[in-house]
Structures are given as structure tokens and as C-alpha cells.
Amino acid sequence: MKFVRRGLILCCLMGLLAGLTGCSKEPEKIEPQGKAYFSYFDTVSYVYSYAGDSAERFESRSAEVADILKEYHQLFDIYHEYSGINNLCTVNRLAGGDPIKVDERLISFLKYALDLHEKTNGEMNILLGPVLSIWHDYRTEGLDDPTSARLPTQAELFSAAQHTDISLLEIDEQNSTVRLADPQASIDVGALGKGYATEKAAQHLATQDANGYVLNIGGNIRIIGTKPDGSGWVTGVRDPKNPSESFAANVLLKDISCVTSGSYERFYTVAGKQYHHIIDKDTLWPAEQFASLTVFTKDSGLADALSTALFCMSYEDGTSLTEEIPGVDVLWVFHDGEIRYTPGLADKFVD
């Protein structure tokens, strides 16, 4: 592994239009088109095109992306149910009961999650829901009333963790049913669902020959192809100590996804200390190894899952895992500002 030290910390890849700047050579000077959606996955989503599409073509393709995001948002929603759909909220609500008939797309997703659980040695566990729910509630209360912000007790976290074994998820692919064997178990796909849906939207665009599109789904960046001249996008990498005003570096990206997990993103403060939302399954507390971690790989679902899993692993274990999965590069940022990254990123940093 190659590593360097820099004065500023590299961190979250920002895919907003202000953060995506074209390469210097762009002979046709194609202006990007953009459209935002505000409701899916509780985040803002953008579609950009550098393909020179007509307004009608771009509008049609953007609408198709929106439809895909909507469908997966409803399937993966753990807080709301929808008419005519048995989604993850339904599965959680009926935990401990009979198997539930669900959409085949949800079956495929859950099988994918099980595969990632195995690949990451259990770090990517969608059944961590009972623990994550406790942290969610405390964080929400702390943000609503900072003066009364509290931390959960180790006892209640430990009690919740007794209901997180992945074997509690029962999938019958032939009958397209799902069951949680424990009434206190629950699924949470916050570390995977958005990336998975992003990849499905990107794959659809690719089948439509939509080369030169960029999706930014709440910070999950997925680039489809290249610009018309074959170049990529110079993406600003912001400094987490001053993310609203400065860039620490630029990275050249083509036909790839990138997802960042960071301790500075979603957090609340108790007694002067920040507690973020990425929970280590071993300690049941926010992971503390890194300031941020970014995964680069074509599959946005894999990038999303690995960004969380690797954030909760030691650098040594993380590098070993990365070497076992083809086509994955990672940038680790430590709290003291040290940066380490896999060899595949060495030629992607640009001035």
C-alpha cells in the first residue's frame, strides 16, 4: 500500500454541480443539464448529462431515473408502508410471524446483502437494526434539544444486539417470501439501500446508451461512461475541517462510483463530544478509527456497503479485504491527517 501525508484531510467527494468540474479539454463545450429530486431516500438527488441530449431526451431519462429511485425507496423504506407493497417496514412490523410475500426485487436485494455480509466477515449486517434504532432515537432527541442530549447505555445496546444475528433473516426465493424469526429483530439498509438503487438507475441508463451521465444520489456518485471527448470528470474532494469553503484535492473519475463515510457527516453532541451515525458492530458505538473513508468501484451498491464496513474495520483488516475484491480502491483518512490509499488511486489525483 502506498501512503502519503498532506496538510489537509481529503474527505467527502461532493458530486453537486459546483463540485463537478470538467476537464480542461472540452472542445464541444457541452453544458451539463441537471434535475433534482427531493423525496427519495430522504435526500436530494441530481442527474447530470454531458451527452448533448435534447431537452426532451434528457427529461425522459431523468424521469426514468426518478421512477427507479421511487420504486426502490418504497421497497427499502423502514419507516413507512405503501398501498399494495410489502416493503421492509412491513417485514419489520411482522417480525416473528409468518413468511411475507414480497417483490422479487426485494428478494434479490436481500440476497445481495447476505452475500456482502459474508464477504465483509459480518461487518455489513443489515440486521443491526435494533442497535441502529436506539442510536437514531437518541441522536434525534439530541438534535431536537441539544441541552438535553444523552447517550444510550451499554446495557440497552447489548440487549438490542442479541437480536441482530443474520441467521434470523429467512428468505424463500422459490416462494418469494421473507421472514424475521425474532419478533425483536429488524432490518436497516441505510448502509446499502441508496447505493443499490443508484446502481440500478445507472445500469438502466447504460442500457439506453446514456454515456456521459452523472448521478449524485445524496452524495453517492455514479458516473456512467465519459464525456463525449473520452475525458472524465474532475471531482472536488472537500476538506472536512472546512468543507463548505475549501477543496483539499481533485480526483479524475470515469465510469465509476464513489461513496464516502465520515465521522463529520451525521452526528450529535453530548458533553462537548460528537457522536456520529456509523456504528461498529463489535463495540456498538460509533467507529473511531478514521475521519473519513472513500470507496471507488463501479458498482455503487458495493461502494456504499464497503464504505461503511471498512470504516468499522482496522486499516490492516480493511486492506486485506480490499485486496480480495477486484476493482475496488479505497482512500483512508486518519484523524491526525494521514492519508493512505490503494495503488489504483495513485494516478487519479490531479492539480
Secondary structure as UniProt FT lines:
FT   STRAND          2..5
FT   TURN            17..19
FT   STRAND          20..22
FT   TURN            27..28
FT   STRAND          33..37
FT   HELIX           40..42
FT   STRAND          45..49
FT   HELIX           55..76
FT   TURN            83..84
FT   HELIX           88..93
FT   TURN            94..96
FT   STRAND          100..101
FT   HELIX           104..119
FT   TURN            120..122
FT   TURN            126..127
FT   HELIX           129..144
FT   HELIX           146..148
FT   HELIX           154..161
FT   TURN            162..163
FT   HELIX           166..168
FT   STRAND          169..172
FT   TURN            173..176
FT   STRAND          177..180
FT   TURN            183..184
FT   TURN            190..192
FT   HELIX           193..207
FT   TURN            208..209
FT   TURN            211..212
FT   STRAND          213..217
FT   TURN            218..219
FT   STRAND          220..224
FT   TURN            228..229
FT   STRAND          233..238
FT   TURN            240..241
FT   TURN            243..245
FT   STRAND          247..253
FT   STRAND          257..262
FT   TURN            263..264
FT   STRAND          267..270
FT   TURN            271..272
FT   STRAND          273..276
FT   TURN            281..283
FT   STRAND          292..297
FT   HELIX           300..311
FT   HELIX           315..324
FT   TURN            326..327
FT   STRAND          329..333
FT   TURN            335..336
FT   STRAND          338..341
FT   HELIX           343..345
FT   TURN            346..348
FT   STRAND          349..350
//
